[in-house]
Amino acid sequence: MRVLITNDDGIAAPGLQALRQALVKVPGLEVSVVAPDSNRSATARSITTRSPLWVEEIRFDDGNSGFACDGTPVDCVRFADLGLIGERPELIVSGINHGVNLGDDVTYSGTVAAALEGIVLGIPAIALSQQSGRGEMDFHFSRDFDFTVAAAFAAELVQRLERDPLPADTLLNVNCPAGEPSGIEVTHLGKRLYNDELKLVEEDPDGRRRYQIYGFEPSFEDERGSDLSAIANGRIAVTPVHFDLTDRSGLEALRERDFNGMLASVTR
């Protein structure tokens, strides 16, 4: 099976390297790496459209190599799909992210965005994230990570999926807690409670003001069955995610509105 590894922390990130080292040991896998050349966290599904992208082949310590580009995580997946690594991948594995991607945060995450791009292209995908050793419940960068369990679990999961593949429109968002997990739980996306504030950092003589509006640790609704609650209780959270954002339950109610009348009123 051809597996593409990518991430949003950059090609040299310890999380990506731990994942790569675990997967290259799995018999039968063809492992390729296309990742950003530096950190692209919280870039979500952004793409690079206004300039060509640089690509450089990077040699790793074990003699294998991968490709670094100056684009986004989604750009990296597109590179692989368009032939940079030869045949298109059969599975996308994005991560291991430095920090959890839970609940509403998945809409900001470059890690999850790369996996989402896989299912847009008809390639099943896994997004992997690791809680810091201090047990932080946010996605902010920390240096205190142990990827041992997450990397080993990823290798086992990929082997199982090789025998029993995911549907092409399926993404598994996997988050691992700090330390030894107490178990594993299939979850739904939880609800974040953001604690952002407008904080004045400095003001220059010309009257320009510099503010911080992000960076304050969010809380969450402790809802049974959510990914946030699973991580808070020391369990690995595995959440199936799909790309269809249509509110299908609201379609009929919306069709009852007089949109034709609205159009008529503005085109008379």
N, C-alpha and C positions, 0 to 999 in steps of 0.2 A: 504494500500500500504506500502511495506517495503522500507524504505529510509535509505541509508547510508550517514552519514556526515563524511567528512574528510577534510584535509587542508594541507598546507605546513608550516604554522606558528607555529604549535605545538598544542597539545590537550588543553593546558591552555590558548590559545590565546583568547582575548576578542571577536574577530570576530567570531570564531567558537562557543563560548558560547552564543553569541547573536543569532546566527542562530539556534542553538540547542533549546534555550528557546522559540523561535518563532515557531519552527516546532512541539515541543512536545505538544503545545496547539491546534494543528489542529486535529479535530476528525478523527479517522480512520487511522491515520498514525502510523506505527511501526518504531520508530526512533532508529537507532543504530549509535554508534560513533566508528570508528577506525582511529586514527590519529598518526602522529609522536610524540615522547616524547619530542621533542624540535624543534627549527626552522630548516626547510629544504628548505628555499626559494631558488629559482633559481636552483633547482636540476633537473628540466625538467623531462624526462622520465627515469631517472636512476633507477636501481633496485639493490638489494643486492643479489649477487650470491656466494660470497666466504666465507660466514659464516652464521650460524643459527641466527635467530632474537629473541631477548627478547620481550615478551609481558607482560604487567601488566594491571590488571583491576583497573581503577581509579574511585573513588567515587566523584560525583559532589555535590555542595552545596545543590541542591534541592532533593538529595537522589537517583537520577538516576546515572548510571555509564556508562563508555565507556572503550575502550581498547587503550592503548598507546604502540607503538612499537618503537624500535630503528632503524627502516628502513626509507624508502622514502615514499612519498605519493602514488606512484604506488604500492609499497609493501603493503600498507594499504588496497588498493582496492582488491588486490589479496587475502589477508587474508579473507576479507569479502566474496569474491566469492568462496573460498575454504572451507567455513563452520565455521569460527571462531565465527560468530554471529548467527549460525543456518542456516535457509534458505537464499539463495542468495538474495541480494537486487533487487528491481525492479526499483529503481532510485538512482543515485549517485548525491549528492549535495556537491560540494567542495567549501569551503570558510568559512566565508567571509574573503577574503584576505585583509591584511593590505597594501593597495596601489593598484593602477589600473593595470590591465593586458590587454594592448591594442596593436593593430598592431602587429609588428614583435616580441614584447615581449612575446607573447603567446608561442613561441617556447622554451623559457627559463623557463617558469613558472611551478613550482610544483603544483600549484593550478589547472591550466588548464590540466597538465599532468594526474592528478588523474581522472579528468573527461574524458579525452581521453581514459584512460584505461577502463573506463566503456563502451564506445562504441566499443572498441576492443573486449570486452567480450560480446557484444550484449545487454548492459544495457544502456538506455538513461541517459543523464547526464546534469547537470548544473554546471558551474563554476561562482562563485560570487566574485566580487572584489569591494572595496570601496576606493574612492579617499580620501586623507587626508583632514582635515579641512582647511589646508593652500592652498588647490587647486593645489597641486603638480601634474605634469603630468608624473610622473614616478612611478616605482615600489619599490622605496627604503623605508625602514622601517621608520615609524614616529610614534609618540605616540598620535597624535592629530586626533582621529577618532570618528565619531558618526555613529553607525551602525543601528540606529532606523529605518530609511526608508528602507535600504537594507534588513534588517531582515524581516520587515513586507511585503515588496514586494516579497521576497523569499517564504514566507508562502502562499501568495495569488497565486503566480505562481505555486507552487507545488499542491495546491488544484485544480487549473484549469487543470493541467496536469494529475491529477488523473482521471478527467472526460474525458479528451481528450488527451491521451498519445502522447508523441513524438515517431517518428520512432526510432527503436533500434540503428540506426547508427547516431543519431543526438545529437550534443552537443550545448547547448546554452551558449555562453560566455556573462555574464551580468556584466556590470560595472556601478557603481553608482557615480554620482558627489558629491562633497562636498555640504553640505547644502540641502535646499529643491529643488528637481529637477524641472525644468521648463517644463518637458514633458518626453516622451520616444520615442526612435527612433530605428527602425530596421536598422542595419548598416552592412557594410563590414569591414574587417580588414584594417586599415590604414597603412601608411608608416612612420616608425620611422626614424629620422635623428640623429644618435648617435654622441655624441661629446666627445668620449673617447680620452684620451691622455696618453702618456708615461710619468709618473711623478715620479722622483726619490725621495723616502722618506728617505732612509738612506743607509749608506755604512759602513760595518764593517771592522776591521783591516785586515781580511783575503781576502779582495777584493770582498766579496759577496755584491750584491746590492739588495735593496728591492724597488720594484716599485708599484705604484698604477696605474692600467689601466682602472678600472671601477669606477663608483660613481659620474660621472659628468652628470648633468641632461640633458637628450636628448630633442630635439625638434621634430617637426613632420611636414609633409605636410598637410596643411589645405585643405583637399579634401572633397567636399560635399558628404555626405552619409557615411563617414567613422566613425568608433568608436571613433577615436581620436578627430575628429571635434565635435562630439556629446557631449563628456565629456567637451571639452573646452567651449561649449556653455550651459553647465549646464543641459544637458539631460541624462537620463539613456540610455545606449547603449546596445542593445540586438543583438548579432551577432551569426548566425548559423555557426557552424564549423564542418567539417567532416575530416576523417583520410586519405582519398585517396590522396596521394601526387603525383600521376601520372600526368604528363603533357599530358593529352589526346589530346589536340590540336596539340601537336608536334609529335605524334606517326607516322603519315604517312610520314612526312618529314624525320624522323629518319630512317624509313624503306627503304627509297630511297638511303641511304648511302650503300656503298659496304662493309658491314661487312664480308661477306664470302671471299671477296678478301683480306681483312686485315688478316683474320685467315689463309688463304692459304699462305700469304707472311711470316708468322712467324712460320709455321709448315713444310716448305719445307725441 
